[in-house]
Amino acid sequence: MPDSAEILFLIVGRGGSKGLPGKNLKQIGNLSLVGYRARSALKSRYCSRLIVSSDSPDIQAEAQRHGAEVLFSRPAELASDTASSADVVLHAMDWIEKHEGRQYSAVMLLEPSSPFARPEHYDQAVELYTARQAELVVGMRETEVSSVFMGQIGSDGSIAPIVDKMLSLPQLRRQDQPREVTMNGALYLIDWNALRRHRKIYAEPSSSYGILMDRFHSIEIENMADLAYASYVVDHGMLDASPWQSTSS
């Protein structure tokens, strides 16, 4: 990676969460979801700067406590259920360009609801971004079920489209199907100029790449059951806790 390339790490989290109220400040093993994000981000080799975008003073304070900068408060119109992630990132970019007169090479978007990305995952994403001259690199996980076994069910209960796909297979066993992946929400590395140009995260297929992460580091937390599962994984040592261990308080 060129020494001149700089990556802005951006934690995003709004105060309102309907699925799990207060989600971003929920704790796993005595550390908040925001804390997980901030601590691992600051240990990345390529974190030039870590800031937070939030409408919540409590989230801002928690992020700041773990080393993130609070440059602004997110406007109310960008803290609703309908606000897009791209608009939130563009707001942060606009603020930096207007108030500091500078740009970064790319933005590493981090959502607290996927807390377990490690510094090495961020580093791998940045190195892939640089090697491929990518516009987008995202975290990926393997799907539990192949898409050939998925589809819609009709209003009458029919699953004919799914069975049609299954009948086209030379091998019907699930373990014989090719591996498939999907986005895991753990990281979104977005080229600064590309986001300016497209004004959306997913834009150019030929410049989009992914890094594969295992199931535990891909955990996403949207409700209390997810939080309980994530806590179990940490409490039972299924994840190495060292990326989030810190003497800061």
N, C-alpha and C positions, 0 to 999 in steps of 0.2 A: 504494500500500500504506500503511495507517495506520502512523504512527510507533510506536504501542503494540504492534503485532504483532511477535513475536519468533520466530525460527526456530532450533531446535536442530539442528545438523548432527551426524550420528552415523555414524562409520566403524565397520563391524562386520567382524570377521575372527577366525576361530578358528585354533588352531595346527595342527590335523589337517586334511589335505586328501588324499583318496585319489587323485583324478584327476591331481593335480600336487602332490606333496609340497612343503611350504614355499611354496605358491603365493603367498600374500599378501606375501611378502618377496622374490619374484623381481624381477629388475631388467630394465628396458627403457631403454636409453640412459643407464645409470648412475643410474637412479632407480627405487626400488621401487614396486610397485603401490600400497602404502599411501601412499607419498610423493606419487604422482600425485593421489590422492584428497585428501590433506590440503592440498596447495598450491593446487589449484583451488578447494577449498571456502573457504579463507581469503580468496580474491580475489573471492568473491561479494559483491554489495552487501547481501545479506540474511542473511549468516551472523552470527547473534548470538553463537554459541558453537560450538566444535568439540570433541567428545569422542570417545573410542574405547571400544568394548566388545569385549574379547578375553580369552581365558583364557591367552594366550601372553605372557610377559614380553618376548620379543623383538619381537613385534608392538606391544605397548604402548610399548616404548622407541623403536621406529621412528616410530610415530605422534607421540609426544611430541617427538621430534627435529625433526619438521616442523610443530610448532605446535599439536597436539591436546592436550587435557587427558586425564589418566588419573584417573578418579574412583573406579574399582572394578575388580576382576577378575571376569570373567564366570564364574558357577558352572558346574561340570562338566556338570550336566544340561542346560545351554543351549549346550554346546560339542560336542554330538553330531551325527551325521548326521540325526537325526530331529527336532532342535529347529527350531521354526518361526521365521521372521524376525519375525513379530508378537510372539512371546514374548520374543525378544531385545530388541526395542524397548520392550516393556512393562516389562521388567526395568530398563532404563535410566530410564524414566519414573518407576517406583516408587522407585528410588534417589534421584532428584532431589527428588521430592515429600516423601519421608521425611526425607532428610538436609538439604535446603535449603529445604523448605517453599514451593516455587514450582512453576509450570508455564510451558510455552511455548505459543505458538499452534499450532505444528506441528513435526514432526520430518522432517528430510531424511535419509533412510536411504541410505547410500553403501556399496556393496560393492566391495572392491578388485579383484575379478575383472572389473569393467567400468571401467577406469581413465581413459578418455579424455573424460569429460564436462567441458565447459568452464565457467568461471564464468557465462558468458552463458546456458548451458542452465539452471543453477540459478536464475538471475534470472528467466528466462522462465517457469519452473515456478511460482515464487512469485507472479509477477504474474498468471498464469492462475488460480492458487489463490485469490487475493484477488478478482479480477474476477468469477469464477464462484461464489464462496463454496463452493468445492469441498471435499470430504472427502479426495480423493486425486488427485494428479497424478503420472504416471509417464512415463519416457522411452520413446519408441517408435521403431521403424525400419520401413522398407518391407520386405516379404517378397520373397524372390527368386522364389518361385513362387506363383501364385494358388491358393487353397484348392480351386478347382474341379478342379485337377489332382492333388489329394491325397486320400488315404483309406487304407483298410486292405487288405492282401492276404490272401486266404483261405488256409486250410491246404493247399488244393489248388493254390494259385498264382493263383486267380481275382482279377481286378481289375474285376469287373462293376460294383460301386458307383461306381467312378471313371469308367468309360466311360459309365455312365448319366448322370452329371452333365455330362460333356463333350458328350453328344448333345443336351442341352437348350440348348446355347449357340447364339446366332445367329452368333457369330464364334468360330472355334476357335483362332485364333492367340493365343499367350500375350500378345503386346504389345497386343492388343485388349481385354484383361480390365481391370476396374476395379482401381485401386491398393488394395492391402490392407496393413495394418500389424500389427505384433506388439510386445510389450514387449521392451526391449533390456537391462534390468538396470542401466541407467546411473544412474537416480535414482528414488526413491520419496518423494514429499512427502505426508505423512500428517497430517491434522488430529489434534491431541492429543485433543480430547474425543471425536471420532469413533472413534479407536482404543480409547479407554477404553470406549466404548459397545459397539462391535462385537467387539472383541478379535480382529480379523483385518484384514488389509490390504485385501483386495478384499471389499467389503460392500454398498455402495449404488451401483448402476449409474448412476442419474441424477445422482450427485454425483462421478463419476469422469471424469477428463480425461487427455489425453496431449499431450506435445510431440514433434514429429517431429524426429529427428536423422539425420544421414547415416550411411552404412555404416561409415566409418572411426571416427567418434566413438562408434559403437554396438558396437565390437568387444568380445566377451566372451571371457575366457581361462579355459578349463577343463582344458586339457591342453598338452603340450609343443608340439604343432603350432600351437595358438592363440597361444602365447607367441612362437614363431618368426615367425608372420605379423605380430603386433603390433610386434615388433622391426623387421621389414622395413619396415613402414609408417612408423615413426618415423625409422629410419636413412636412408630415401630421401625424406624431406621431404614425405610425403603428408599429414602433419598439421602445423599451425603449433604449434611447441613453446613459444611464449611463455607460455601459461597456466601452464606448469609450471617455467618458469625462475625461479630464486630465488637470492638471495645467502645464504640461511640454510643451515646445515649441521647 
